[in-house]
Amino acid sequence: MAQINEVKIAGLEGNFQAQPRVFAHSAKALTIPAGAGNSVEVLDTSGTPTVGDEVTILSRGACLYVGGLGDVKVLLEGDTTIDKITGVITENPVVFKAVPAGSFLPIQALKVYGSGAGGTTATDVIALF
């Protein structure tokens, strides 16, 4: 039977001092696809787990570690809009320019967009959650 780890960090209550300070408990190296129109999900939950597989279900995005200098184009948790009439989902990504090598982006990213003009040019990107 597959093991499923569910990470529920949304909806924490209390003041800042009461919030957990765990930075990351798991990581995933991201393979950035070619082409700024392409993207990689921070956590790929597609497919059906088989016996012995471990699946992590996130209720939030992940922060990123950037190993090599460059721009990072991401879709953040709150950067998607849905047209109430047509139901069309629009992604509104943001580009972090000239992120230095060895940097952490303390953001909640759901998706990292591909390389190319206007896309991610940084290398060695790791999702931390």
The first five atom37 places (N, CA, C, CB, O) and aatype in JSON, in Angstrom:
{
  "aatype": [12, 0, 5, 9, 2, 6, 19, 11, 9, 0, 7, 10, 6, 7, 2, 13, 5, 0, 5, 14, 1, 19, 13, 0, 8, 15, 0, 11, 0, 10, 16, 9, 14, 0, 7, 0, 7, 2, 15, 19, 6, 19, 10, 3, 16, 15, 7, 16, 14, 16, 19, 7, 3, 6, 19, 16, 9, 10, 15, 1, 7, 0, 4, 10, 18, 19, 7, 7, 10, 7, 3, 19, 11, 19, 10, 10, 6, 7, 3, 16, 16, 9, 3, 11, 9, 16, 7, 19, 9, 16, 6, 2, 14, 19, 19, 13, 11, 0, 19, 14, 0, 7, 15, 13, 10, 14, 9, 5, 0, 10, 11, 19, 18, 7, 15, 7, 0, 7, 7, 16, 16, 0, 16, 3, 19, 9, 0, 10, 13],
  "atom_mask": [
    [1, 1, 1, 1, 1],
    [1, 1, 1, 1, 1],
    [1, 1, 1, 1, 1],
    [1, 1, 1, 1, 1],
    [1, 1, 1, 1, 1],
    [1, 1, 1, 1, 1],
    [1, 1, 1, 1, 1],
    [1, 1, 1, 1, 1],
    [1, 1, 1, 1, 1],
    [1, 1, 1, 1, 1],
    [1, 1, 1, 0, 1],
    [1, 1, 1, 1, 1],
    [1, 1, 1, 1, 1],
    [1, 1, 1, 0, 1],
    [1, 1, 1, 1, 1],
    [1, 1, 1, 1, 1],
    [1, 1, 1, 1, 1],
    [1, 1, 1, 1, 1],
    [1, 1, 1, 1, 1],
    [1, 1, 1, 1, 1],
    [1, 1, 1, 1, 1],
    [1, 1, 1, 1, 1],
    [1, 1, 1, 1, 1],
    [1, 1, 1, 1, 1],
    [1, 1, 1, 1, 1],
    [1, 1, 1, 1, 1],
    [1, 1, 1, 1, 1],
    [1, 1, 1, 1, 1],
    [1, 1, 1, 1, 1],
    [1, 1, 1, 1, 1],
    [1, 1, 1, 1, 1],
    [1, 1, 1, 1, 1],
    [1, 1, 1, 1, 1],
    [1, 1, 1, 1, 1],
    [1, 1, 1, 0, 1],
    [1, 1, 1, 1, 1],
    [1, 1, 1, 0, 1],
    [1, 1, 1, 1, 1],
    [1, 1, 1, 1, 1],
    [1, 1, 1, 1, 1],
    [1, 1, 1, 1, 1],
    [1, 1, 1, 1, 1],
    [1, 1, 1, 1, 1],
    [1, 1, 1, 1, 1],
    [1, 1, 1, 1, 1],
    [1, 1, 1, 1, 1],
    [1, 1, 1, 0, 1],
    [1, 1, 1, 1, 1],
    [1, 1, 1, 1, 1],
    [1, 1, 1, 1, 1],
    [1, 1, 1, 1, 1],
    [1, 1, 1, 0, 1],
    [1, 1, 1, 1, 1],
    [1, 1, 1, 1, 1],
    [1, 1, 1, 1, 1],
    [1, 1, 1, 1, 1],
    [1, 1, 1, 1, 1],
    [1, 1, 1, 1, 1],
    [1, 1, 1, 1, 1],
    [1, 1, 1, 1, 1],
    [1, 1, 1, 0, 1],
    [1, 1, 1, 1, 1],
    [1, 1, 1, 1, 1],
    [1, 1, 1, 1, 1],
    [1, 1, 1, 1, 1],
    [1, 1, 1, 1, 1],
    [1, 1, 1, 0, 1],
    [1, 1, 1, 0, 1],
    [1, 1, 1, 1, 1],
    [1, 1, 1, 0, 1],
    [1, 1, 1, 1, 1],
    [1, 1, 1, 1, 1],
    [1, 1, 1, 1, 1],
    [1, 1, 1, 1, 1],
    [1, 1, 1, 1, 1],
    [1, 1, 1, 1, 1],
    [1, 1, 1, 1, 1],
    [1, 1, 1, 0, 1],
    [1, 1, 1, 1, 1],
    [1, 1, 1, 1, 1],
    [1, 1, 1, 1, 1],
    [1, 1, 1, 1, 1],
    [1, 1, 1, 1, 1],
    [1, 1, 1, 1, 1],
    [1, 1, 1, 1, 1],
    [1, 1, 1, 1, 1],
    [1, 1, 1, 0, 1],
    [1, 1, 1, 1, 1],
    [1, 1, 1, 1, 1],
    [1, 1, 1, 1, 1],
    [1, 1, 1, 1, 1],
    [1, 1, 1, 1, 1],
    [1, 1, 1, 1, 1],
    [1, 1, 1, 1, 1],
    [1, 1, 1, 1, 1],
    [1, 1, 1, 1, 1],
    [1, 1, 1, 1, 1],
    [1, 1, 1, 1, 1],
    [1, 1, 1, 1, 1],
    [1, 1, 1, 1, 1],
    [1, 1, 1, 1, 1],
    [1, 1, 1, 0, 1],
    [1, 1, 1, 1, 1],
    [1, 1, 1, 1, 1],
    [1, 1, 1, 1, 1],
    [1, 1, 1, 1, 1],
    [1, 1, 1, 1, 1],
    [1, 1, 1, 1, 1],
    [1, 1, 1, 1, 1],
    [1, 1, 1, 1, 1],
    [1, 1, 1, 1, 1],
    [1, 1, 1, 1, 1],
    [1, 1, 1, 1, 1],
    [1, 1, 1, 0, 1],
    [1, 1, 1, 1, 1],
    [1, 1, 1, 0, 1],
    [1, 1, 1, 1, 1],
    [1, 1, 1, 0, 1],
    [1, 1, 1, 0, 1],
    [1, 1, 1, 1, 1],
    [1, 1, 1, 1, 1],
    [1, 1, 1, 1, 1],
    [1, 1, 1, 1, 1],
    [1, 1, 1, 1, 1],
    [1, 1, 1, 1, 1],
    [1, 1, 1, 1, 1],
    [1, 1, 1, 1, 1],
    [1, 1, 1, 1, 1],
    [1, 1, 1, 1, 1]
  ],
  "atom_positions": [
    [[0.84, -1.18, 0.0], [0.0, 0.0, 0.0], [0.89, 1.24, 0.0], [-0.96, 0.0, 1.22], [1.91, 1.28, 0.68]],
    [[0.5, 2.24, -0.76], [1.25, 3.48, -0.84], [1.11, 4.29, 0.44], [0.79, 4.31, -2.04], [0.06, 4.28, 1.08]],
    [[2.18, 4.98, 0.79], [2.14, 5.86, 1.95], [1.82, 7.26, 1.46], [3.49, 5.83, 2.75], [2.44, 7.74, 0.51]],
    [[0.86, 7.91, 2.08], [0.48, 9.26, 1.68], [0.76, 10.19, 2.85], [-1.02, 9.32, 1.26], [0.26, 9.99, 3.96]],
    [[1.56, 11.22, 2.58], [1.86, 12.25, 3.58], [1.07, 13.48, 3.2], [3.39, 12.55, 3.66], [1.28, 14.04, 2.12]],
    [[0.18, 13.92, 4.06], [-0.59, 15.13, 3.8], [-0.05, 16.24, 4.67], [-2.09, 14.91, 4.05], [0.01, 16.11, 5.89]],
    [[0.35, 17.35, 4.03], [0.92, 18.48, 4.73], [-0.14, 19.57, 4.81], [2.21, 19.0, 4.03], [-0.47, 20.18, 3.79]],
    [[-0.67, 19.82, 6.0], [-1.69, 20.85, 6.17], [-1.1, 22.0, 6.96], [-2.95, 20.27, 6.88], [-0.99, 21.94, 8.19]],
    [[-0.7, 23.06, 6.24], [-0.14, 24.22, 6.93], [-1.0, 25.46, 6.72], [1.27, 24.48, 6.46], [-0.72, 26.51, 7.31]],
    [[-2.03, 25.36, 5.9], [-2.92, 26.49, 5.7], [-3.83, 26.63, 6.92], [-3.76, 26.33, 4.4], [-4.16, 25.64, 7.57]],
    [[-4.22, 27.83, 7.21], [-5.2, 28.04, 8.27], [-4.63, 28.07, 9.67], [0.0, 0.0, 0.0], [-5.37, 27.9, 10.64]],
    [[-3.31, 28.26, 9.82], [-2.75, 28.37, 11.16], [-3.27, 29.64, 11.81], [-1.19, 28.38, 11.11], [-3.52, 30.64, 11.14]],
    [[-3.42, 29.6, 13.1], [-3.95, 30.76, 13.8], [-3.01, 31.17, 14.91], [-5.35, 30.46, 14.37], [-2.11, 30.42, 15.3]],
    [[-3.22, 32.36, 15.41], [-2.39, 32.87, 16.5], [-1.52, 34.0, 16.0], [0.0, 0.0, 0.0], [-1.57, 34.38, 14.83]],
    [[-0.72, 34.54, 16.9], [0.16, 35.63, 16.52], [1.44, 35.09, 15.88], [0.5, 36.51, 17.74], [1.64, 33.88, 15.81]],
    [[2.31, 35.98, 15.42], [3.53, 35.57, 14.72], [4.38, 34.62, 15.56], [4.36, 36.8, 14.35], [4.93, 33.65, 15.03]],
    [[4.5, 34.88, 16.84], [5.31, 34.04, 17.7], [4.75, 32.62, 17.83], [5.42, 34.67, 19.07], [5.49, 31.69, 18.15]],
    [[3.46, 32.45, 17.59], [2.83, 31.14, 17.71], [2.96, 30.31, 16.43], [1.37, 31.3, 18.07], [2.64, 29.12, 16.43]],
    [[3.41, 30.92, 15.34], [3.52, 30.22, 14.06], [4.73, 29.29, 14.06], [3.61, 31.22, 12.9], [5.74, 29.58, 14.69]],
    [[4.63, 28.17, 13.35], [5.77, 27.26, 13.26], [6.91, 27.91, 12.5], [5.36, 25.95, 12.59], [6.69, 28.71, 11.6]],
    [[8.13, 27.56, 12.87], [9.3, 28.14, 12.22], [10.1, 27.1, 11.44], [10.19, 28.8, 13.26], [11.28, 27.32, 11.15]],
    [[9.48, 26.0, 11.11], [10.16, 24.99, 10.32], [10.3, 25.53, 8.91], [9.38, 23.63, 10.34], [9.3, 25.89, 8.28]],
    [[11.51, 25.61, 8.41], [11.73, 26.17, 7.07], [11.34, 25.18, 5.99], [13.18, 26.59, 6.9], [10.56, 25.52, 5.1]],
    [[11.86, 23.98, 6.05], [11.51, 22.97, 5.04], [11.71, 21.59, 5.64], [12.37, 23.14, 3.76], [12.6, 21.36, 6.46]],
    [[10.87, 20.68, 5.22], [11.0, 19.31, 5.69], [11.15, 18.34, 4.55], [9.82, 18.93, 6.54], [11.32, 17.14, 4.77]],
    [[11.09, 18.85, 3.3], [11.29, 18.02, 2.13], [11.72, 18.91, 0.98], [10.0, 17.23, 1.78], [11.51, 20.13, 1.01]],
    [[12.34, 18.31, -0.05], [12.83, 19.09, -1.19], [12.66, 18.3, -2.47], [14.31, 19.48, -0.99], [12.61, 17.07, -2.47]],
    [[12.56, 19.05, -3.58], [12.46, 18.43, -4.9], [13.23, 19.29, -5.89], [10.97, 18.26, -5.34], [12.91, 20.47, -6.06]],
    [[14.24, 18.71, -6.54], [14.96, 19.42, -7.59], [14.04, 19.56, -8.79], [16.3, 18.68, -7.98], [13.4, 18.59, -9.2]],
    [[13.96, 20.76, -9.35], [13.07, 21.01, -10.48], [13.86, 21.0, -11.79], [12.33, 22.35, -10.3], [14.93, 21.6, -11.87]],
    [[13.34, 20.34, -12.79], [13.92, 20.37, -14.13], [13.15, 21.42, -14.91], [13.87, 18.96, -14.83], [11.99, 21.22, -15.25]],
    [[13.81, 22.55, -15.18], [13.16, 23.67, -15.85], [13.06, 23.35, -17.34], [13.95, 25.01, -15.61], [14.09, 23.11, -17.98]],
    [[11.85, 23.35, -17.91], [11.7, 23.02, -19.33], [12.14, 24.18, -20.22], [10.25, 22.65, -19.63], [12.16, 25.33, -19.78]],
    [[12.49, 23.87, -21.46], [12.84, 24.9, -22.43], [11.56, 25.6, -22.88], [13.6, 24.29, -23.65], [10.5, 24.98, -22.96]],
    [[11.67, 26.88, -23.16], [10.53, 27.64, -23.65], [9.78, 28.32, -22.53], [0.0, 0.0, 0.0], [9.29, 27.66, -21.6]],
    [[9.69, 29.65, -22.62], [9.06, 30.43, -21.54], [7.59, 30.1, -21.37], [9.22, 31.91, -21.81], [7.03, 30.37, -20.31]],
    [[6.94, 29.53, -22.38], [5.53, 29.18, -22.28], [5.29, 27.86, -21.56], [0.0, 0.0, 0.0], [4.16, 27.56, -21.18]],
    [[6.35, 27.08, -21.37], [6.23, 25.81, -20.66], [6.46, 26.03, -19.18], [7.24, 24.78, -21.21], [6.96, 27.07, -18.77]],
    [[6.09, 25.04, -18.37], [6.29, 25.18, -16.93], [6.42, 23.81, -16.29], [5.12, 25.96, -16.29], [6.11, 22.79, -16.9]],
    [[6.89, 23.82, -15.04], [6.98, 22.61, -14.25], [6.21, 22.87, -12.96], [8.47, 22.2, -13.96], [6.39, 23.9, -12.31]],
    [[5.35, 21.92, -12.59], [4.63, 22.04, -11.33], [5.64, 21.87, -10.19], [3.48, 20.97, -11.22], [6.55, 21.04, -10.28]],
    [[5.48, 22.65, -9.14], [6.39, 22.53, -8.0], [6.32, 21.12, -7.43], [6.04, 23.56, -6.91], [7.35, 20.54, -7.06]],
    [[5.12, 20.58, -7.36], [4.97, 19.19, -6.92], [4.07, 18.48, -7.9], [4.41, 19.11, -5.47], [2.9, 18.84, -8.03]],
    [[4.6, 17.48, -8.59], [3.82, 16.73, -9.58], [3.03, 15.65, -8.86], [4.73, 16.12, -10.67], [3.61, 14.69, -8.35]],
    [[1.72, 15.8, -8.83], [0.87, 14.81, -8.17], [0.1, 13.98, -9.19], [-0.11, 15.48, -7.21], [-0.87, 13.3, -8.86]],
    [[0.55, 14.05, -10.47], [-0.14, 13.27, -11.49], [0.2, 11.8, -11.37], [0.22, 13.79, -12.89], [1.19, 11.43, -10.74]],
    [[-0.61, 10.98, -11.96], [-0.37, 9.55, -11.93], [-0.96, 8.91, -10.69], [0.0, 0.0, 0.0], [-1.42, 9.59, -9.77]],
    [[-0.95, 7.61, -10.68], [-1.49, 6.84, -9.57], [-0.36, 6.17, -8.83], [-2.52, 5.8, -10.07], [0.44, 5.46, -9.44]],
    [[-0.25, 6.38, -7.52], [0.83, 5.73, -6.79], [0.68, 4.22, -6.79], [0.89, 6.25, -5.36], [-0.43, 3.7, -6.74]],
    [[1.8, 3.54, -6.86], [1.78, 2.08, -6.78], [2.25, 1.67, -5.39], [2.66, 1.45, -7.88], [2.7, 2.51, -4.61]],
    [[2.15, 0.41, -5.1], [2.56, -0.1, -3.79], [4.0, 0.3, -3.52], [2.39, -1.65, -3.71], [4.88, 0.09, -4.36]],
    [[4.23, 0.88, -2.36], [5.58, 1.28, -1.97], [5.92, 2.72, -2.32], [0.0, 0.0, 0.0], [6.89, 3.26, -1.79]],
    [[5.11, 3.38, -3.2], [5.37, 4.77, -3.53], [4.97, 5.66, -2.36], [4.61, 5.18, -4.81], [4.11, 5.3, -1.56]],
    [[5.62, 6.82, -2.28], [5.25, 7.8, -1.27], [4.74, 9.03, -1.99], [6.46, 8.16, -0.34], [5.4, 9.52, -2.9]],
    [[3.59, 9.52, -1.62], [2.97, 10.67, -2.25], [2.86, 11.78, -1.22], [1.58, 10.31, -2.86], [2.44, 11.53, -0.09]],
    [[3.23, 13.0, -1.61], [3.08, 14.14, -0.72], [1.98, 15.04, -1.28], [4.43, 14.92, -0.55], [2.05, 15.44, -2.44]],
    [[0.99, 15.36, -0.48], [-0.09, 16.23, -0.89], [0.12, 17.57, -0.18], [-1.5, 15.6, -0.55], [0.11, 17.64, 1.05]],
    [[0.3, 18.62, -0.96], [0.51, 19.94, -0.37], [-0.78, 20.73, -0.39], [1.61, 20.7, -1.12], [-1.54, 20.69, -1.36]],
    [[-1.03, 21.43, 0.68], [-2.15, 22.35, 0.69], [-1.65, 23.78, 0.47], [-2.93, 22.25, 2.02], [-2.44, 24.72, 0.47]],
    [[-0.35, 23.94, 0.27], [0.28, 25.24, 0.01], [1.34, 25.06, -1.06], [0.9, 25.84, 1.3], [1.66, 23.93, -1.43]],
    [[1.89, 26.16, -1.57], [3.0, 26.12, -2.52], [4.3, 25.85, -1.79], [0.0, 0.0, 0.0], [4.3, 25.46, -0.62]],
    [[5.41, 26.07, -2.48], [6.72, 25.82, -1.88], [7.63, 27.02, -2.1], [7.37, 24.55, -2.48], [7.49, 27.75, -3.08]],
    [[8.56, 27.22, -1.17], [9.57, 28.25, -1.38], [10.65, 27.63, -2.27], [10.17, 28.77, -0.02], [10.69, 26.42, -2.44]],
    [[11.51, 28.46, -2.83], [12.5, 27.97, -3.78], [13.91, 28.32, -3.36], [12.22, 28.55, -5.15], [14.17, 29.39, -2.8]],
    [[14.83, 27.41, -3.63], [16.27, 27.68, -3.52], [16.78, 27.8, -4.95], [17.04, 26.54, -2.72], [16.48, 26.95, -5.79]],
    [[17.55, 28.85, -5.22], [18.09, 29.07, -6.56], [19.61, 28.93, -6.48], [17.69, 30.48, -7.12], [20.29, 29.74, -5.86]],
    [[20.12, 27.88, -7.14], [21.55, 27.6, -7.09], [22.38, 28.43, -8.04], [0.0, 0.0, 0.0], [23.52, 28.77, -7.73]],
    [[21.82, 28.78, -9.2], [22.56, 29.54, -10.2], [21.86, 30.84, -10.57], [0.0, 0.0, 0.0], [20.64, 30.87, -10.74]],
    [[22.63, 31.91, -10.68], [22.15, 33.27, -10.98], [21.18, 33.31, -12.16], [23.32, 34.18, -11.25], [21.39, 32.62, -13.16]],
    [[20.12, 34.12, -12.04], [19.21, 34.34, -13.15], [17.83, 34.76, -12.7], [0.0, 0.0, 0.0], [17.57, 34.95, -11.52]],
    [[16.96, 34.91, -13.68], [15.56, 35.26, -13.41], [14.77, 34.0, -13.08], [14.93, 36.0, -14.62], [15.08, 32.92, -13.57]],
    [[13.74, 34.16, -12.24], [12.86, 33.04, -11.88], [11.42, 33.49, -12.1], [13.09, 32.57, -10.4], [10.93, 34.41, -11.43]],
    [[10.73, 32.84, -13.05], [9.34, 33.17, -13.34], [8.47, 32.11, -12.68], [9.07, 33.24, -14.89], [8.61, 30.91, -12.95]],
    [[7.56, 32.56, -11.8], [6.75, 31.63, -11.02], [5.28, 32.03, -11.0], [7.28, 31.55, -9.6], [4.92, 33.18, -11.25]],
    [[4.45, 31.04, -10.69], [3.04, 31.28, -10.4], [2.9, 31.12, -8.89], [2.08, 30.29, -11.19], [3.16, 30.04, -8.35]],
    [[2.5, 32.19, -8.21], [2.32, 32.15, -6.76], [0.9, 31.71, -6.43], [2.62, 33.52, -6.14], [0.02, 31.7, -7.29]],
    [[0.69, 31.34, -5.19], [-0.63, 30.84, -4.75], [-1.79, 31.74, -5.14], [-0.63, 30.67, -3.27], [-2.83, 31.25, -5.58]],
    [[-1.63, 33.03, -4.98], [-2.74, 33.95, -5.22], [-2.74, 34.56, -6.6], [0.0, 0.0, 0.0], [-3.46, 35.54, -6.83]],
    [[-1.97, 34.04, -7.55], [-1.83, 34.67, -8.86], [-2.63, 33.99, -9.96], [-0.4, 34.69, -9.25], [-2.22, 33.99, -11.12]],
    [[-3.77, 33.41, -9.61], [-4.67, 32.8, -10.59], [-6.04, 33.43, -10.42], [-4.73, 31.24, -10.43], [-6.55, 33.56, -9.31]],
    [[-6.65, 33.81, -11.55], [-8.0, 34.36, -11.49], [-8.94, 33.48, -12.31], [-8.03, 35.82, -12.02], [-8.52, 32.87, -13.29]],
    [[-10.18, 33.41, -11.9], [-11.2, 32.64, -12.6], [-12.33, 33.57, -12.99], [-11.72, 31.45, -11.73], [-12.92, 34.22, -12.13]],
    [[-12.64, 33.64, -14.28], [-13.75, 34.44, -14.76], [-15.04, 33.77, -14.31], [-13.7, 34.6, -16.32], [-15.3, 32.62, -14.65]],
    [[-15.85, 34.49, -13.54], [-17.07, 33.91, -12.96], [-18.12, 33.57, -14.01], [-17.66, 34.87, -11.96], [-18.99, 32.73, -13.77]],
    [[-18.05, 34.2, -15.16], [-19.04, 33.94, -16.19], [-18.61, 32.79, -17.1], [-19.28, 35.21, -17.03], [-19.37, 31.86, -17.33]],
    [[-17.38, 32.86, -17.59], [-16.91, 31.86, -18.56], [-16.21, 30.68, -17.89], [-15.98, 32.49, -19.55], [-16.1, 29.6, -18.49]],
    [[-15.72, 30.87, -16.67], [-14.98, 29.81, -15.99], [-13.53, 29.69, -16.45], [0.0, 0.0, 0.0], [-12.83, 28.76, -16.05]],
    [[-13.08, 30.64, -17.28], [-11.72, 30.6, -17.8], [-10.73, 30.97, -16.69], [-11.56, 31.57, -19.01], [-10.89, 31.97, -16.0]],
    [[-9.71, 30.13, -16.54], [-8.67, 30.35, -15.53], [-7.51, 31.08, -16.18], [-8.2, 29.01, -14.89], [-6.99, 30.65, -17.21]],
    [[-7.09, 32.19, -15.58], [-5.97, 32.97, -16.08], [-4.85, 32.97, -15.05], [-6.41, 34.42, -16.42], [-5.06, 33.31, -13.88]],
    [[-3.65, 32.58, -15.49], [-2.48, 32.61, -14.61], [-1.79, 33.96, -14.77], [-1.5, 31.44, -14.92], [-1.62, 34.45, -15.89]],
    [[-1.39, 34.56, -13.66], [-0.71, 35.85, -13.66], [0.65, 35.68, -12.98], [-1.58, 36.94, -12.94], [0.82, 36.04, -11.82]],
    [[1.63, 35.13, -13.72], [2.93, 34.86, -13.11], [3.72, 36.13, -12.83], [3.74, 33.95, -14.0], [3.4, 37.21, -13.35]],
    [[4.73, 35.99, -12.02], [5.63, 37.09, -11.68], [7.06, 36.63, -11.95], [5.45, 37.55, -10.19], [7.37, 35.45, -11.83]],
    [[7.94, 37.58, -12.32], [9.34, 37.26, -12.59], [10.21, 37.95, -11.54], [9.75, 37.7, -14.03], [10.18, 39.17, -11.39]],
    [[10.99, 37.16, -10.82], [11.99, 37.7, -9.9], [13.26, 37.86, -10.72], [12.21, 36.77, -8.64], [13.83, 36.88, -11.18]],
    [[13.71, 39.1, -10.9], [14.86, 39.41, -11.76], [16.18, 39.26, -11.03], [14.73, 40.81, -12.32], [16.3, 39.62, -9.86]],
    [[17.17, 38.73, -11.74], [18.56, 38.66, -11.28], [18.7, 38.09, -9.87], [19.19, 40.03, -11.34], [19.35, 38.7, -9.01]],
    [[18.09, 36.95, -9.63], [18.2, 36.3, -8.32], [19.63, 35.78, -8.18], [17.13, 35.13, -8.16], [20.09, 35.0, -9.02]],
    [[20.35, 36.19, -7.13], [21.74, 35.74, -6.97], [21.84, 34.24, -6.71], [22.38, 36.5, -5.82], [20.93, 33.63, -6.15]],
    [[22.95, 33.66, -7.12], [23.2, 32.24, -6.86], [23.21, 31.99, -5.36], [24.54, 31.79, -7.49], [23.73, 32.8, -4.59]],
    [[22.63, 30.88, -4.94], [22.61, 30.52, -3.53], [21.53, 31.23, -2.74], [0.0, 0.0, 0.0], [21.62, 31.33, -1.52]],
    [[20.5, 31.73, -3.42], [19.42, 32.48, -2.76], [18.21, 31.61, -2.45], [19.0, 33.66, -3.61], [17.94, 30.62, -3.14]],
    [[17.49, 32.0, -1.41], [16.21, 31.4, -1.09], [15.13, 32.42, -1.41], [16.15, 30.96, 0.41], [15.26, 33.59, -1.05]],
    [[14.08, 31.99, -2.08], [12.93, 32.85, -2.32], [11.83, 32.41, -1.36], [12.44, 32.78, -3.82], [11.24, 31.35, -1.54]],
    [[11.57, 33.21, -0.32], [10.56, 32.84, 0.68], [9.15, 33.13, 0.17], [10.81, 33.59, 2.01], [8.47, 34.02, 0.68]],
    [[8.74, 32.38, -0.84], [7.47, 32.59, -1.51], [6.67, 31.28, -1.46], [7.68, 33.07, -2.98], [7.18, 30.26, -1.01]],
    [[5.45, 31.31, -1.92], [4.62, 30.11, -2.02], [4.34, 29.87, -3.5], [3.26, 30.25, -1.19], [3.29, 30.24, -4.01]],
    [[5.3, 29.24, -4.19], [5.21, 29.0, -5.63], [4.48, 27.7, -5.91], [6.61, 28.98, -6.26], [4.72, 26.68, -5.26]],
    [[3.59, 27.75, -6.89], [2.89, 26.55, -7.35], [3.51, 26.0, -8.62], [1.42, 26.86, -7.57], [3.42, 24.8, -8.9]],
    [[4.14, 26.89, -9.41], [4.65, 26.5, -10.72], [5.87, 27.36, -11.05], [3.55, 26.65, -11.81], [5.91, 28.54, -10.69]],
    [[6.86, 26.78, -11.73], [8.02, 27.52, -12.22], [7.98, 27.42, -13.74], [9.38, 26.97, -11.63], [7.9, 26.32, -14.29]],
    [[8.05, 28.58, -14.41], [7.96, 28.62, -15.87], [9.31, 28.35, -16.51], [7.42, 29.96, -16.34], [10.36, 28.55, -15.89]],
    [[9.27, 27.9, -17.77], [10.46, 27.47, -18.5], [11.42, 28.58, -18.88], [0.0, 0.0, 0.0], [11.14, 29.77, -18.72]],
    [[12.56, 28.13, -19.39], [13.61, 29.05, -19.81], [13.23, 29.72, -21.12], [14.95, 28.31, -19.95], [12.29, 29.3, -21.79]],
    [[13.95, 30.75, -21.46], [13.69, 31.47, -22.7], [13.37, 32.92, -22.39], [0.0, 0.0, 0.0], [13.4, 33.34, -21.24]],
    [[13.05, 33.67, -23.44], [12.77, 35.09, -23.28], [11.61, 35.3, -22.31], [12.45, 35.73, -24.65], [10.5, 34.83, -22.55]],
    [[11.87, 36.0, -21.24], [10.83, 36.3, -20.25], [10.56, 35.19, -19.27], [0.0, 0.0, 0.0], [9.7, 35.32, -18.39]],
    [[11.27, 34.09, -19.39], [11.06, 32.94, -18.5], [12.17, 32.81, -17.47], [0.0, 0.0, 0.0], [12.87, 33.78, -17.18]],
    [[12.31, 31.61, -16.92], [13.33, 31.33, -15.91], [14.68, 31.1, -16.56], [12.94, 30.11, -15.05], [14.82, 30.24, -17.44]],
    [[15.67, 31.87, -16.14], [17.03, 31.68, -16.65], [17.95, 31.16, -15.55], [17.58, 33.0, -17.22], [19.07, 30.74, -15.82]],
    [[17.48, 31.18, -14.31], [18.27, 30.65, -13.19], [18.39, 29.14, -13.33], [17.62, 31.03, -11.82], [17.57, 28.5, -13.99]],
    [[19.41, 28.58, -12.7], [19.63, 27.13, -12.76], [19.63, 26.54, -11.37], [20.96, 26.81, -13.47], [19.67, 27.26, -10.37]],
    [[19.57, 25.22, -11.31], [19.62, 24.48, -10.06], [18.55, 24.96, -9.06], [21.0, 24.62, -9.44], [18.86, 25.3, -7.92]],
    [[17.31, 24.97, -9.52], [16.18, 25.41, -8.69], [15.63, 24.22, -7.93], [15.07, 26.08, -9.56], [15.35, 23.16, -8.51]],
    [[15.46, 24.4, -6.63], [14.95, 23.35, -5.76], [13.73, 23.86, -5.01], [16.03, 22.86, -4.78], [13.78, 24.93, -4.41]],
    [[12.64, 23.1, -5.04], [11.44, 23.45, -4.28], [11.58, 22.91, -2.87], [10.15, 22.88, -4.97], [11.95, 21.75, -2.68]],
    [[11.3, 23.73, -1.88], [11.38, 23.35, -0.47], [10.01, 23.47, 0.16], [12.41, 24.23, 0.29], [9.36, 24.51, 0.07]],
    [[9.57, 22.38, 0.8], [8.27, 22.4, 1.45], [8.3, 21.56, 2.69], [7.17, 21.92, 0.5], [7.3, 21.44, 3.39]]
  ]
}
